[in-house]
Amino acid sequence: MTPIGDFIRGHTEAIILSILEKEDSYGYKINQTIEKISQGELLLTEATMYSVFKRLEKNEFIQSYWQEGTNNVNRKYYSITPLGKTYLKEHKHSWHKFSNMLNQFLNN
């Protein structure tokens, strides 16, 4: 069977943006959310997470800021920008179009 990770390549940005669309968050919590939603099937490595964050910031889809968390520990939070919301909307549209087309092949 093909690993789940092979199916999501090219969609990690959209996955993270979809989480940030609901609320600002930090890396560890975002990865916990991904793991929970995927029922443990998907967990991004730290290197993958932060390279995605770097790309998203470079493209101005997210912005980061520091916030004090529990036990006086500063955490880097991320928030989606208006440009990121536009990208996510376009990605969702393309995904629905592609998945509908793929279903035509696989459900016959």
N, CA, C and O atoms as a GROMACS GRO file, in nm:
protein
  432
    1MET      N    1   0.084  -0.119   0.000
    1MET     CA    2   0.000   0.000   0.000
    1MET      C    3   0.089   0.125   0.000
    1MET      O    4   0.194   0.126   0.063
    2THR      N    5   0.046   0.227  -0.069
    2THR     CA    6   0.121   0.352  -0.077
    2THR      C    7   0.110   0.426   0.057
    2THR      O    8   0.000   0.442   0.110
    3PRO      N    9   0.224   0.471   0.112
    3PRO     CA   10   0.218   0.546   0.237
    3PRO      C   11   0.137   0.675   0.222
    3PRO      O   12   0.137   0.738   0.116
    4ILE      N   13   0.068   0.712   0.328
    4ILE     CA   14  -0.014   0.834   0.329
    4ILE      C   15   0.070   0.956   0.287
    4ILE      O   16   0.022   1.042   0.214
    5GLY      N   17   0.193   0.962   0.334
    5GLY     CA   18   0.280   1.075   0.303
    5GLY      C   19   0.297   1.099   0.155
    5GLY      O   20   0.310   1.213   0.111
    6ASP      N   21   0.298   0.989   0.076
    6ASP     CA   22   0.312   1.004  -0.069
    6ASP      C   23   0.192   1.076  -0.129
    6ASP      O   24   0.206   1.148  -0.228
    7PHE      N   25   0.075   1.058  -0.071
    7PHE     CA   26  -0.046   1.123  -0.122
    7PHE      C   27  -0.052   1.272  -0.088
    7PHE      O   28  -0.113   1.350  -0.162
    8ILE      N   29   0.010   1.312   0.021
    8ILE     CA   30  -0.005   1.452   0.063
    8ILE      C   31   0.105   1.545   0.015
    8ILE      O   32   0.098   1.666   0.036
    9ARG      N   33   0.207   1.490  -0.051
    9ARG     CA   34   0.313   1.577  -0.102
    9ARG      C   35   0.250   1.686  -0.188
    9ARG      O   36   0.163   1.659  -0.271
   10GLY      N   37   0.294   1.807  -0.170
   10GLY     CA   38   0.237   1.919  -0.244
   10GLY      C   39   0.115   1.979  -0.176
   10GLY      O   40   0.060   2.079  -0.223
   11HIS      N   41   0.072   1.918  -0.066
   11HIS     CA   42  -0.046   1.968   0.004
   11HIS      C   43  -0.017   2.010   0.148
   11HIS      O   44  -0.107   2.054   0.220
   12THR      N   45   0.109   1.997   0.190
   12THR     CA   46   0.142   2.030   0.330
   12THR      C   47   0.115   2.177   0.360
   12THR      O   48   0.070   2.212   0.469
   13GLU      N   49   0.143   2.264   0.263
   13GLU     CA   50   0.115   2.406   0.285
   13GLU      C   51  -0.033   2.428   0.311
   13GLU      O   52  -0.071   2.500   0.404
   14ALA      N   53  -0.117   2.366   0.228
   14ALA     CA   54  -0.262   2.381   0.245
   14ALA      C   55  -0.310   2.321   0.377
   14ALA      O   56  -0.400   2.376   0.441
   15ILE      N   57  -0.252   2.210   0.418
   15ILE     CA   58  -0.289   2.148   0.546
   15ILE      C   59  -0.262   2.244   0.660
   15ILE      O   60  -0.347   2.266   0.746
   16ILE      N   61  -0.142   2.302   0.660
   16ILE     CA   62  -0.106   2.396   0.767
   16ILE      C   63  -0.192   2.522   0.760
   16ILE      O   64  -0.238   2.571   0.863
   17LEU      N   65  -0.213   2.574   0.640
   17LEU     CA   66  -0.296   2.694   0.626
   17LEU      C   67  -0.439   2.668   0.673
   17LEU      O   68  -0.502   2.756   0.732
   18SER      N   69  -0.490   2.548   0.647
   18SER     CA   70  -0.628   2.518   0.689
   18SER      C   71  -0.640   2.517   0.841
   18SER      O   72  -0.744   2.552   0.895
   19ILE      N   73  -0.533   2.478   0.909
   19ILE     CA   74  -0.532   2.482   1.056
   19ILE      C   75  -0.524   2.626   1.104
   19ILE      O   76  -0.595   2.666   1.196
   20LEU      N   77  -0.436   2.704   1.041
   20LEU     CA   78  -0.419   2.844   1.081
   20LEU      C   79  -0.540   2.930   1.044
   20LEU      O   80  -0.560   3.037   1.102
   21GLU      N   81  -0.619   2.884   0.950
   21GLU     CA   82  -0.741   2.957   0.914
   21GLU      C   83  -0.838   2.960   1.032
   21GLU      O   84  -0.916   3.054   1.048
   22LYS      N   85  -0.832   2.857   1.115
   22LYS     CA   86  -0.921   2.848   1.232
   22LYS      C   87  -0.868   2.929   1.351
   22LYS      O   88  -0.946   2.991   1.423
   23GLU      N   89  -0.735   2.928   1.371
   23GLU     CA   90  -0.675   3.004   1.480
   23GLU      C   91  -0.524   3.008   1.464
   23GLU      O   92  -0.465   2.920   1.402
   24ASP      N   93  -0.462   3.111   1.520
   24ASP     CA   94  -0.317   3.119   1.524
   24ASP      C   95  -0.265   3.003   1.608
   24ASP      O   96  -0.332   2.958   1.701
   25SER      N   97  -0.147   2.955   1.573
   25SER     CA   98  -0.093   2.842   1.647
   25SER      C   99   0.058   2.836   1.632
   25SER      O  100   0.117   2.915   1.559
   26TYR      N  101   0.120   2.742   1.703
   26TYR     CA  102   0.265   2.721   1.698
   26TYR      C  103   0.294   2.580   1.648
   26TYR      O  104   0.205   2.495   1.646
   27GLY      N  105   0.417   2.557   1.607
   27GLY     CA  106   0.454   2.434   1.539
   27GLY      C  107   0.412   2.305   1.605
   27GLY      O  108   0.349   2.221   1.541
   28TYR      N  109   0.444   2.288   1.732
   28TYR     CA  110   0.412   2.163   1.800
   28TYR      C  111   0.262   2.138   1.803
   28TYR      O  112   0.216   2.026   1.780
   29LYS      N  113   0.185   2.242   1.832
   29LYS     CA  114   0.039   2.227   1.840
   29LYS      C  115  -0.019   2.198   1.701
   29LYS      O  116  -0.114   2.120   1.689
   30ILE      N  117   0.036   2.260   1.599
   30ILE     CA  118  -0.010   2.234   1.462
   30ILE      C  119   0.014   2.087   1.428
   30ILE      O  120  -0.073   2.022   1.370
   31ASN      N  121   0.131   2.035   1.463
   31ASN     CA  122   0.160   1.895   1.434
   31ASN      C  123   0.069   1.801   1.514
   31ASN      O  124   0.030   1.696   1.464
   32GLN      N  125   0.036   1.838   1.637
   32GLN     CA  126  -0.059   1.759   1.716
   32GLN      C  127  -0.196   1.757   1.648
   32GLN      O  128  -0.263   1.654   1.644
   33THR      N  129  -0.238   1.871   1.596
   33THR     CA  130  -0.366   1.880   1.526
   33THR      C  131  -0.366   1.792   1.402
   33THR      O  132  -0.463   1.723   1.374
   34ILE      N  133  -0.256   1.795   1.327
   34ILE     CA  134  -0.244   1.711   1.207
   34ILE      C  135  -0.254   1.563   1.247
   34ILE      O  136  -0.324   1.486   1.182
   35GLU      N  137  -0.184   1.527   1.352
   35GLU     CA  138  -0.187   1.387   1.397
   35GLU      C  139  -0.327   1.346   1.442
   35GLU      O  140  -0.373   1.236   1.413
   36LYS      N  141  -0.395   1.436   1.513
   36LYS     CA  142  -0.530   1.405   1.562
   36LYS      C  143  -0.628   1.390   1.446
   36LYS      O  144  -0.702   1.292   1.440
   37ILE      N  145  -0.629   1.487   1.356
   37ILE     CA  146  -0.722   1.484   1.243
   37ILE      C  147  -0.697   1.362   1.154
   37ILE      O  148  -0.791   1.302   1.102
   38SER      N  149  -0.570   1.326   1.136
   38SER     CA  150  -0.536   1.212   1.051
   38SER      C  151  -0.542   1.079   1.126
   38SER      O  152  -0.508   0.975   1.071
   39GLN      N  153  -0.585   1.084   1.250
   39GLN     CA  154  -0.596   0.965   1.335
   39GLN      C  155  -0.462   0.890   1.342
   39GLN      O  156  -0.457   0.768   1.336
   40GLY      N  157  -0.355   0.969   1.357
   40GLY     CA  158  -0.222   0.912   1.374
   40GLY      C  159  -0.153   0.867   1.246
   40GLY      O  160  -0.042   0.814   1.252
   41GLU      N  161  -0.217   0.887   1.133
   41GLU     CA  162  -0.160   0.844   1.005
   41GLU      C  163  -0.055   0.941   0.951
   41GLU      O  164   0.028   0.903   0.869
   42LEU      N  165  -0.060   1.063   0.996
   42LEU     CA  166   0.029   1.166   0.942
   42LEU      C  167   0.091   1.246   1.056
   42LEU      O  168   0.021   1.297   1.143
   43LEU      N  169   0.221   1.254   1.053
   43LEU     CA  170   0.294   1.337   1.147
   43LEU      C  171   0.415   1.392   1.073
   43LEU      O  172   0.497   1.315   1.021
   44LEU      N  173   0.426   1.522   1.066
   44LEU     CA  174   0.536   1.583   0.993
   44LEU      C  175   0.660   1.592   1.081
   44LEU      O  176   0.650   1.615   1.202
   45THR      N  177   0.775   1.572   1.021
   45THR     CA  178   0.899   1.589   1.097
   45THR      C  179   0.919   1.737   1.126
   45THR      O  180   0.861   1.823   1.060
   46GLU      N  181   1.001   1.764   1.226
   46GLU     CA  182   1.028   1.904   1.260
   46GLU      C  183   1.090   1.977   1.142
   46GLU      O  184   1.057   2.092   1.115
   47ALA      N  185   1.181   1.910   1.073
   47ALA     CA  186   1.247   1.973   0.957
   47ALA      C  187   1.146   2.006   0.848
   47ALA      O  188   1.153   2.114   0.788
   48THR      N  189   1.052   1.916   0.823
   48THR     CA  190   0.949   1.941   0.722
   48THR      C  191   0.862   2.058   0.764
   48THR      O  192   0.834   2.148   0.684
   49MET      N  193   0.818   2.056   0.889
   49MET     CA  194   0.731   2.163   0.940
   49MET      C  195   0.796   2.300   0.920
   49MET      O  196   0.734   2.391   0.865
   50TYR      N  197   0.919   2.313   0.963
   50TYR     CA  198   0.980   2.444   0.960
   50TYR      C  199   1.022   2.486   0.819
   50TYR      O  200   1.030   2.606   0.791
   51SER      N  201   1.049   2.391   0.731
   51SER     CA  202   1.074   2.431   0.592
   51SER      C  203   0.944   2.480   0.527
   51SER      O  204   0.946   2.571   0.444
   52VAL      N  205   0.831   2.418   0.564
   52VAL     CA  206   0.702   2.464   0.513
   52VAL      C  207   0.672   2.604   0.568
   52VAL      O  208   0.629   2.692   0.494
   53PHE      N  209   0.694   2.624   0.698
   53PHE     CA  210   0.673   2.757   0.757
   53PHE      C  211   0.757   2.862   0.685
   53PHE      O  212   0.709   2.972   0.656
   54LYS      N  213   0.882   2.827   0.656
   54LYS     CA  214   0.972   2.921   0.589
   54LYS      C  215   0.918   2.957   0.450
   54LYS      O  216   0.918   3.074   0.411
   55ARG      N  217   0.872   2.856   0.373
   55ARG     CA  218   0.815   2.882   0.240
   55ARG      C  219   0.689   2.968   0.250
   55ARG      O  220   0.670   3.061   0.172
   56LEU      N  221   0.603   2.935   0.347
   56LEU     CA  222   0.479   3.010   0.363
   56LEU      C  223   0.507   3.156   0.399
   56LEU      O  224   0.440   3.247   0.350
   57GLU      N  225   0.606   3.178   0.486
   57GLU     CA  226   0.642   3.316   0.522
   57GLU      C  227   0.703   3.389   0.402
   57GLU      O  228   0.672   3.506   0.378
   58LYS      N  229   0.789   3.321   0.328
   58LYS     CA  230   0.852   3.382   0.211
   58LYS      C  231   0.746   3.426   0.109
   58LYS      O  232   0.758   3.531   0.047
   59ASN      N  233   0.643   3.344   0.093
   59ASN     CA  234   0.534   3.376   0.000
   59ASN      C  235   0.429   3.469   0.059
   59ASN      O  236   0.330   3.503  -0.006
   60GLU      N  237   0.451   3.509   0.182
   60GLU     CA  238   0.362   3.600   0.256
   60GLU      C  239   0.223   3.541   0.277
   60GLU      O  240   0.124   3.614   0.282
   61PHE      N  241   0.216   3.408   0.290
   61PHE     CA  242   0.091   3.340   0.321
   61PHE      C  243   0.066   3.333   0.472
   61PHE      O  244  -0.048   3.319   0.516
   62ILE      N  245   0.175   3.343   0.549
   62ILE     CA  246   0.164   3.347   0.696
   62ILE      C  247   0.259   3.454   0.748
   62ILE      O  248   0.349   3.500   0.678
   63GLN      N  249   0.236   3.492   0.873
   63GLN     CA  250   0.330   3.578   0.943
   63GLN      C  251   0.350   3.517   1.081
   63GLN      O  252   0.264   3.447   1.132
   64SER      N  253   0.465   3.546   1.141
   64SER     CA  254   0.495   3.488   1.270
   64SER      C  255   0.514   3.598   1.374
   64SER      O  256   0.544   3.713   1.342
   65TYR      N  257   0.494   3.559   1.497
   65TYR     CA  258   0.517   3.649   1.610
   65TYR      C  259   0.545   3.565   1.733
   65TYR      O  260   0.508   3.448   1.740
   66TRP      N  261   0.612   3.626   1.829
   66TRP     CA  262   0.645   3.556   1.953
   66TRP      C  263   0.541   3.588   2.059
   66TRP      O  264   0.494   3.701   2.070
   67GLN      N  265   0.507   3.484   2.135
   67GLN     CA  266   0.411   3.503   2.244
   67GLN      C  267   0.454   3.416   2.362
   67GLN      O  268   0.502   3.304   2.345
   68GLU      N  269   0.437   3.471   2.480
   68GLU     CA  270   0.474   3.395   2.599
   68GLU      C  271   0.369   3.288   2.625
   68GLU      O  272   0.249   3.314   2.625
   69GLY      N  273   0.418   3.168   2.648
   69GLY     CA  274   0.329   3.056   2.677
   69GLY      C  275   0.337   3.017   2.823
   69GLY      O  276   0.374   3.099   2.907
   70THR      N  277   0.303   2.894   2.852
   70THR     CA  278   0.307   2.846   2.989
   70THR      C  279   0.452   2.838   3.037
   70THR      O  280   0.544   2.818   2.959
   71ASN      N  281   0.469   2.855   3.166
   71ASN     CA  282   0.601   2.850   3.231
   71ASN      C  283   0.699   2.953   3.173
   71ASN      O  284   0.819   2.928   3.167
   72ASN      N  285   0.646   3.068   3.132
   72ASN     CA  286   0.728   3.177   3.078
   72ASN      C  287   0.814   3.137   2.959
   72ASN      O  288   0.923   3.191   2.939
   73VAL      N  289   0.766   3.043   2.880
   73VAL     CA  290   0.837   2.998   2.760
   73VAL      C  291   0.778   3.072   2.640
   73VAL      O  292   0.658   3.068   2.617
   74ASN      N  293   0.865   3.139   2.565
   74ASN     CA  294   0.820   3.207   2.444
   74ASN      C  295   0.803   3.107   2.332
   74ASN      O  296   0.887   3.021   2.310
   75ARG      N  297   0.692   3.120   2.259
   75ARG     CA  298   0.665   3.034   2.145
   75ARG      C  299   0.646   3.120   2.021
   75ARG      O  300   0.592   3.231   2.028
   76LYS      N  301   0.691   3.067   1.908
   76LYS     CA  302   0.671   3.136   1.782
   76LYS      C  303   0.536   3.091   1.726
   76LYS      O  304   0.516   2.975   1.693
   77TYR      N  305   0.445   3.186   1.717
   77TYR     CA  306   0.312   3.159   1.664
   77TYR      C  307   0.306   3.202   1.519
   77TYR      O  308   0.381   3.288   1.473
   78TYR      N  309   0.214   3.138   1.447
   78TYR     CA  310   0.193   3.169   1.307
   78TYR      C  311   0.047   3.205   1.286
   78TYR      O  312  -0.042   3.150   1.349
   79SER      N  313   0.025   3.300   1.195
   79SER     CA  314  -0.112   3.338   1.159
   79SER      C  315  -0.120   3.349   1.007
   79SER      O  316  -0.023   3.385   0.940
   80ILE      N  317  -0.236   3.317   0.955
   80ILE     CA  318  -0.257   3.322   0.810
   80ILE      C  319  -0.283   3.467   0.769
   80ILE      O  320  -0.350   3.541   0.841
   81THR      N  321  -0.232   3.506   0.655
   81THR     CA  322  -0.251   3.641   0.602
   81THR      C  323  -0.366   3.638   0.501
   81THR      O  324  -0.411   3.530   0.461
   82PRO      N  325  -0.415   3.754   0.460
   82PRO     CA  326  -0.517   3.757   0.354
   82PRO      C  327  -0.470   3.687   0.226
   82PRO      O  328  -0.548   3.620   0.159
   83LEU      N  329  -0.342   3.702   0.192
   83LEU     CA  330  -0.287   3.635   0.074
   83LEU      C  331  -0.288   3.483   0.095
   83LEU      O  332  -0.314   3.407   0.001
   84GLY      N  333  -0.261   3.438   0.217
   84GLY     CA  334  -0.266   3.296   0.250
   84GLY      C  335  -0.407   3.242   0.240
   84GLY      O  336  -0.427   3.128   0.196
   85LYS      N  337  -0.505   3.321   0.280
   85LYS     CA  338  -0.645   3.279   0.270
   85LYS      C  339  -0.686   3.263   0.124
   85LYS      O  340  -0.759   3.171   0.089
   86THR      N  341  -0.639   3.354   0.040
   86THR     CA  342  -0.668   3.345  -0.104
   86THR      C  343  -0.605   3.220  -0.163
   86THR      O  344  -0.669   3.147  -0.238
   87TYR      N  345  -0.478   3.196  -0.129
   87TYR     CA  346  -0.409   3.076  -0.177
   87TYR      C  347  -0.484   2.950  -0.133
   87TYR      O  348  -0.504   2.858  -0.212
   88LEU      N  349  -0.525   2.946  -0.006
   88LEU     CA  350  -0.594   2.829   0.047
   88LEU      C  351  -0.727   2.806  -0.027
   88LEU      O  352  -0.761   2.693  -0.060
   89LYS      N  353  -0.799   2.912  -0.051
   89LYS     CA  354  -0.926   2.901  -0.123
   89LYS      C  355  -0.904   2.844  -0.263
   89LYS      O  356  -0.978   2.756  -0.307
   90GLU      N  357  -0.801   2.893  -0.332
   90GLU     CA  358  -0.769   2.844  -0.466
   90GLU      C  359  -0.725   2.698  -0.462
   90GLU      O  360  -0.762   2.620  -0.549
   91HIS      N  361  -0.647   2.663  -0.361
   91HIS     CA  362  -0.600   2.525  -0.346
   91HIS      C  363  -0.718   2.431  -0.321
   91HIS      O  364  -0.725   2.322  -0.378
   92LYS      N  365  -0.810   2.473  -0.236
   92LYS     CA  366  -0.929   2.391  -0.209
   92LYS      C  367  -1.010   2.369  -0.335
   92LYS      O  368  -1.057   2.258  -0.361
   93HIS      N  369  -1.026   2.474  -0.414
   93HIS     CA  370  -1.101   2.463  -0.540
   93HIS      C  371  -1.032   2.363  -0.634
   93HIS      O  372  -1.098   2.276  -0.691
   94SER      N  373  -0.901   2.376  -0.649
   94SER     CA  374  -0.826   2.284  -0.735
   94SER      C  375  -0.835   2.142  -0.683
   94SER      O  376  -0.849   2.047  -0.760
   95TRP      N  377  -0.826   2.127  -0.551
   95TRP     CA  378  -0.833   1.994  -0.490
   95TRP      C  379  -0.968   1.928  -0.517
   95TRP      O  380  -0.974   1.811  -0.554
   96HIS      N  381  -1.076   2.002  -0.498
   96HIS     CA  382  -1.209   1.946  -0.522
   96HIS      C  383  -1.226   1.905  -0.668
   96HIS      O  384  -1.282   1.800  -0.698
   97LYS      N  385  -1.178   1.988  -0.757
   97LYS     CA  386  -1.187   1.959  -0.900
   97LYS      C  387  -1.108   1.832  -0.932
   97LYS      O  388  -1.158   1.744  -1.003
   98PHE      N  389  -0.986   1.822  -0.881
   98PHE     CA  390  -0.902   1.706  -0.908
   98PHE      C  391  -0.958   1.580  -0.843
   98PHE      O  392  -0.962   1.475  -0.906
   99SER      N  393  -1.002   1.590  -0.717
   99SER     CA  394  -1.052   1.470  -0.649
   99SER      C  395  -1.181   1.420  -0.714
   99SER      O  396  -1.203   1.299  -0.719
  100ASN      N  397  -1.265   1.510  -0.763
  100ASN     CA  398  -1.386   1.467  -0.835
  100ASN      C  399  -1.349   1.393  -0.963
  100ASN      O  400  -1.409   1.291  -0.997
  101MET      N  401  -1.250   1.445  -1.034
  101MET     CA  402  -1.204   1.381  -1.156
  101MET      C  403  -1.145   1.243  -1.124
  101MET      O  404  -1.176   1.146  -1.192
  102LEU      N  405  -1.060   1.235  -1.023
  102LEU     CA  406  -0.997   1.109  -0.986
  102LEU      C  407  -1.101   1.007  -0.942
  102LEU      O  408  -1.088   0.888  -0.972
  103ASN      N  409  -1.203   1.052  -0.873
  103ASN     CA  410  -1.312   0.961  -0.832
  103ASN      C  411  -1.383   0.900  -0.952
  103ASN      O  412  -1.431   0.787  -0.944
  104GLN      N  413  -1.389   0.973  -1.061
  104GLN     CA  414  -1.452   0.920  -1.182
  104GLN      C  415  -1.377   0.796  -1.231
  104GLN      O  416  -1.438   0.702  -1.283
  105PHE      N  417  -1.245   0.797  -1.214
  105PHE     CA  418  -1.165   0.682  -1.256
  105PHE      C  419  -1.170   0.570  -1.154
  105PHE      O  420  -1.187   0.453  -1.189
  106LEU      N  421  -1.155   0.604  -1.029
  106LEU     CA  422  -1.138   0.501  -0.925
  106LEU      C  423  -1.268   0.440  -0.875
  106LEU      O  424  -1.266   0.332  -0.816
  107ASN      N  425  -1.379   0.506  -0.895
  107ASN     CA  426  -1.506   0.453  -0.847
  107ASN      C  427  -1.584   0.375  -0.953
  107ASN      O  428  -1.697   0.335  -0.929
  108ASN      N  429  -1.524   0.353  -1.068
  108ASN     CA  430  -1.589   0.275  -1.175
  108ASN      C  431  -1.538   0.134  -1.178
  108ASN      O  432  -1.581   0.054  -1.261
   0.00000   0.00000   0.00000
